[in-house]
């Protein structure tokens, strides 16, 4: 690795484009890679010679940003790169890994910025390509930014002040943390990927904030201001879900905060509860289209709520609120998340005791 690491960002959506542009403004070489099926998200960037970045950037800069490479060729995207960052939503992780994993080289590091059990879900893809011993694999609990994108223009609304990062297996060294902190020093290392998945944030608040008022944005309107419309009943539902999430996390040795504590620590928002904290915040003015609301809630339910409930069952910890949210939101969105969601078998955790699960994520061995 040179004095300045080289980065590749996989995914040219809101998050990936924001990351690529802001890291380039920090003075780093950044490659932006997109799958051919999503070329509509990368074509405007190619046509306009870069990304027009505005808002609350981490670099403190803005303007038209020219990247090192903008490509749909996975080999070109990760060649000579030190850290590959996968910024896609959970449903997009597998296609990106399948695209670039044949070209991974010894010493490279891969970070999935959006978590959702990414390391445990994707490990078989990497083992199939015999690269696990060559690279460092890690995941974070959340993206660095809250951002939006239209064509080649990206606006950053907020920068998260704390992000958790874990390697798989957890015993891996701190090299990847050092790489990430070149650009995002707010990352902190946690013991293993259980901690990143049980962390508050995305999986904790979307469905719970939305459920008490979901009929309106899903029926009469094309979307709404989710955070600006947050209610006291929503906050109570967040807290009830949190109690179950924290019980399962504790049984697996994880120390995680409540959603309200997370909002205070990550964004600096305050209030009597999580709903008031969001209503008084810059989040409140963000209008979220119905299709995006549906997408983020579906991601949370399928990739976190379902495996959380299964872990609860496996460990003898009741999760009635979690299961009820999955059932009710499934009816409202006409989707069977129990069938579509991530299973413990896919994570390699089926039939394991709490101690065996912790051992596996720490050592990579059963």
C-alpha positions in Angstrom: 0.0 0.0 0.0 1.2 3.5 -0.9 1.1 6.4 1.6 -2.4 7.0 0.4 -4.6 4.0 -0.1 -6.6 3.5 -3.3 -10.3 2.9 -2.9 -13.0 1.3 -5.0 -16.7 1.9 -4.3 -19.2 -0.6 -5.6 -22.6 0.9 -6.3 -23.3 4.3 -7.9 -26.5 5.0 -6.0 -27.1 7.7 -3.4 -24.6 6.4 -0.9 -21.9 5.1 -3.3 -21.7 8.2 -5.4 -21.6 10.4 -2.2 -18.7 8.3 -0.8 -16.7 8.2 -4.0 -17.0 11.9 -4.6 -16.2 13.0 -1.0 -13.2 10.6 -0.7 -11.9 12.0 -4.0 -12.2 15.5 -2.6 -10.2 14.3 0.4 -7.3 13.7 -2.1 -7.6 9.9 -2.6 -7.8 7.9 -5.8 -11.3 6.4 -6.0 -12.8 4.0 -8.6 -16.5 3.8 -8.9 -17.9 0.4 -10.1 -21.5 -0.3 -11.1 -23.1 -3.5 -12.4 -24.2 -3.4 -16.0 -27.9 -4.0 -15.0 -27.8 -0.6 -13.2 -25.9 1.3 -15.8 -28.6 4.0 -15.6 -27.1 5.1 -12.3 -23.6 5.5 -13.7 -24.2 6.8 -17.3 -25.0 10.4 -16.2 -21.7 10.4 -14.2 -19.8 9.3 -17.3 -21.6 11.8 -19.5 -21.0 14.7 -17.2 -17.3 14.0 -16.4 -17.9 13.3 -12.8 -20.2 13.8 -9.8 -21.5 17.2 -8.7 -21.3 17.0 -4.9 -23.0 19.4 -2.5 -24.2 19.6 1.1 -22.5 18.7 4.4 -19.5 16.8 3.1 -16.9 15.2 5.3 -14.1 16.7 3.2 -15.5 20.2 3.7 -15.5 20.6 -0.1 -18.0 20.5 -2.9 -18.2 20.9 -6.7 -17.7 18.7 -9.7 -15.5 15.7 -8.8 -13.6 13.7 -11.3 -12.9 10.2 -10.2 -9.9 8.0 -10.9 -12.1 5.4 -12.8 -15.8 5.1 -13.5 -16.4 1.6 -14.8 -18.7 -1.4 -15.2 -15.7 -3.8 -15.5 -15.0 -5.5 -12.1 -11.4 -6.4 -12.9 -10.6 -2.8 -13.8 -12.5 -1.5 -10.8 -10.5 -3.3 -8.1 -7.1 -3.5 -9.8 -4.4 -2.1 -7.5 -7.0 -1.1 -5.0 -6.4 -1.4 -1.2 -10.0 -1.2 0.0 -13.1 -2.2 -1.8 -16.3 -0.7 -0.3 -19.7 -2.2 -1.1 -22.3 0.5 -0.7 -25.2 -1.3 -2.2 -28.4 -2.2 -0.3 -28.5 -5.7 1.2 -30.1 -7.3 -1.9 -27.2 -6.0 -4.0 -24.4 -7.5 -2.0 -24.3 -10.9 -3.7 -24.2 -9.7 -7.3 -21.3 -7.4 -6.5 -19.3 -10.1 -4.7 -19.9 -12.5 -7.6 -18.7 -9.9 -10.0 -15.4 -8.9 -8.3 -14.4 -11.9 -6.2 -12.6 -13.7 -9.1 -10.2 -10.8 -9.3 -9.3 -10.2 -5.7 -5.6 -10.2 -4.8 -3.8 -11.1 -1.7 -3.6 -8.2 0.8 -6.8 -6.5 -0.4 -9.6 -5.6 2.0 -13.4 -5.7 1.4 -15.8 -3.6 3.6 -19.6 -4.0 3.2 -20.9 -0.6 4.4 -24.5 -1.7 4.9 -24.1 -4.8 7.1 -27.2 -6.9 7.3 -25.2 -10.0 8.1 -23.2 -9.5 4.9 -20.1 -11.3 6.0 -21.9 -14.5 7.1 -24.2 -14.4 4.0 -21.3 -13.9 1.5 -18.6 -16.0 3.0 -19.5 -19.0 0.8 -19.1 -16.9 -2.4 -15.5 -16.0 -1.3 -14.7 -19.5 -0.1 -15.9 -20.8 -3.5 -13.2 -18.6 -5.1 -10.6 -19.6 -2.6 -9.7 -16.1 -1.6 -10.7 -15.9 2.1 -7.1 -16.5 3.3 -5.8 -13.7 1.0 -8.1 -10.9 2.0 -9.6 -9.1 5.0 -13.5 -9.1 5.0 -15.4 -6.7 7.2 -18.8 -5.0 7.5 -20.0 -1.7 9.1 -23.4 -1.2 10.7 -24.4 1.8 8.5 -23.4 4.2 5.7 -21.3 7.3 6.4 -23.9 9.6 5.0 -27.5 10.5 4.6 -27.7 11.6 1.0 -29.7 11.9 -2.2 -28.8 11.6 -5.9 -30.3 12.8 -9.1 -28.5 11.9 -12.3 -24.9 13.0 -11.6 -25.8 15.4 -8.7 -25.4 14.2 -5.1 -26.4 16.1 -2.0 -25.2 15.0 1.5 -27.6 16.0 4.3 -25.8 14.5 7.2 -22.6 12.7 8.3 -22.9 9.9 10.8 -20.7 10.6 13.8 -20.1 7.0 14.9 -20.0 3.8 12.8 -19.2 0.3 14.1 -16.9 -2.0 12.1 -16.1 -5.7 12.6 -14.1 -8.2 10.6 -14.9 -11.8 9.9 -13.5 -13.6 11.6 -13.3 -11.2 14.5 -9.7 -12.2 15.3 -8.5 -10.5 12.1 -6.1 -7.6 12.6 -6.8 -3.9 12.5 -5.4 -3.2 9.0 -8.8 -2.6 7.5 -9.8 -0.2 10.3 -6.6 1.8 9.6 -7.6 1.9 5.9 -11.1 3.1 6.6 -10.0 5.8 9.1 -8.0 7.5 6.4 -11.3 8.8 5.1 -13.9 8.0 7.9 -12.2 8.3 11.3 -15.6 7.9 13.0 -15.4 4.1 12.5 -14.6 2.2 15.6 -13.8 -1.5 15.9 -16.2 -3.9 17.7 -15.4 -7.5 18.6 -17.3 -9.3 15.9 -20.1 -9.1 13.3 -22.7 -9.9 15.9 -22.1 -6.4 17.3 -22.5 -4.7 13.9 -25.7 -6.5 13.2 -27.4 -5.9 16.6 -26.3 -2.3 16.5 -29.2 0.3 16.5 -29.8 2.3 13.4 -31.4 1.1 10.1 -32.9 -2.1 11.3 -34.3 -0.5 14.4 -36.3 2.5 13.3 -37.8 2.3 9.7 -40.5 -0.3 10.3 -41.2 0.7 13.8 -41.6 4.4 13.0 -43.6 3.7 9.9 -46.0 1.0 11.1 -48.5 3.1 13.2 -49.1 5.4 10.1 -48.1 3.1 7.2 -51.6 3.1 5.6 -51.2 6.8 4.6 -47.9 6.7 2.6 -48.7 3.3 1.2 -52.2 4.1 0.0 -53.3 7.7 -0.4 -49.9 9.3 -1.1 -46.8 8.5 -3.0 -44.7 8.8 0.2 -44.3 11.2 3.2 -41.9 12.7 5.7 -41.3 9.6 7.8 -39.2 11.3 10.4 -41.2 14.5 10.5 -44.4 12.6 11.1 -42.9 10.3 13.8 -45.4 9.8 16.7 -45.4 8.8 20.4 -46.9 5.4 19.5 -44.0 5.0 17.0 -41.5 5.7 19.7 -43.2 3.1 22.0 -43.0 0.5 19.3 -39.3 1.3 18.7 -38.7 0.9 22.5 -40.6 -2.4 22.6 -38.7 -3.8 19.6 -35.4 -2.6 21.2 -36.1 -4.6 24.4 -36.2 -7.8 22.3 -33.2 -6.9 20.2 -31.1 -6.1 23.3 -32.1 -9.3 25.0 -30.9 -11.4 22.1 -27.8 -9.3 21.7 -27.0 -9.7 25.4 -27.3 -13.5 25.2 -24.6 -13.4 22.4 -22.3 -11.1 24.4 -23.0 -7.9 22.5 -23.2 -4.5 24.2 -25.5 -2.4 22.0 -27.4 0.9 22.6 -31.1 1.6 22.2 -32.3 3.3 19.1 -32.8 6.6 21.0 -29.2 6.4 22.4 -28.0 5.7 18.8 -29.8 8.7 17.4 -28.2 10.9 20.1 -24.7 9.5 19.6 -24.8 9.3 15.8 -26.6 12.5 14.8 -26.5 14.5 18.0 -30.4 14.7 18.0 -32.1 15.1 21.4 -35.7 15.0 22.7 -37.9 13.2 25.2 -37.9 10.1 22.9 -36.7 8.9 19.5 -39.8 10.4 17.7 -39.3 13.9 19.1 -35.6 13.7 18.4 -36.3 13.0 14.7 -39.2 15.6 14.5 -36.8 18.3 15.7 -34.0 17.3 13.4 -32.9 17.9 9.8 -34.3 14.5 9.1 -37.8 15.8 9.6 -37.9 17.7 6.3 -36.9 14.8 4.1 -39.7 13.6 1.9 -39.3 9.9 1.1 -41.1 8.4 -1.9 -43.3 5.3 -1.3 -41.0 3.0 -3.3 -38.0 3.9 -1.2 -40.0 3.5 2.0 -41.1 0.1 0.9 -37.5 -0.9 -0.1 -35.9 0.1 3.2 -38.6 -1.5 5.3 -38.4 -4.7 3.3 -34.6 -4.7 3.7 -34.9 -4.3 7.5 -37.6 -7.0 7.8 -36.0 -9.6 5.5 -32.4 -9.1 6.5 -32.7 -8.4 10.2 -36.1 -8.9 11.8 -36.5 -12.4 10.4 -33.1 -13.7 11.5 -33.5 -11.9 14.9 -36.7 -13.8 15.5 -35.0 -17.0 14.5 -32.1 -16.4 16.8 -34.6 -15.6 19.6 -36.3 -19.0 19.0 -33.0 -20.8 18.8 -31.8 -19.3 22.1 -35.1 -19.5 23.9 -35.7 -15.8 24.0 -39.3 -14.7 23.1 -39.6 -12.0 20.4 -43.4 -11.5 20.0 -43.1 -7.8 19.0 -40.5 -8.6 16.3 -42.7 -11.4 14.9 -45.8 -9.2 15.0 -44.1 -6.4 13.0 -43.0 -9.0 10.4 -46.5 -10.4 10.2 -48.3 -7.1 10.0 -45.9 -5.3 7.7 -46.0 -8.4 5.5 -49.7 -8.2 5.2 -49.6 -4.4 4.4 -46.9 -4.8 1.8 -48.2 -8.1 0.5 -45.0 -9.9 1.0 -44.1 -13.1 3.0 -40.9 -12.1 4.7 -40.7 -15.4 6.6 -40.2 -17.1 3.2 -38.1 -14.3 1.6 -36.0 -13.4 4.6 -32.5 -14.6 5.6 -32.5 -18.0 7.4 -30.0 -19.0 10.1 -28.9 -21.8 7.7 -27.7 -19.1 5.3 -25.7 -17.5 8.0 -24.1 -20.8 9.2 -25.8 -20.3 12.6 -28.5 -23.0 12.6 -28.4 -25.4 15.5 -25.6 -23.6 17.3 -25.6 -22.6 20.9 -24.9 -19.0 22.0 -21.3 -20.0 22.9 -20.8 -21.7 19.5 -22.2 -18.7 17.6 -19.8 -16.4 19.4 -16.9 -18.8 18.8 -17.7 -19.0 15.1 -17.8 -15.3 14.4 -14.6 -14.8 16.4 -12.6 -17.6 14.8 -14.3 -18.5 11.5 -14.4 -22.1 12.6 -17.1 -24.4 14.1 
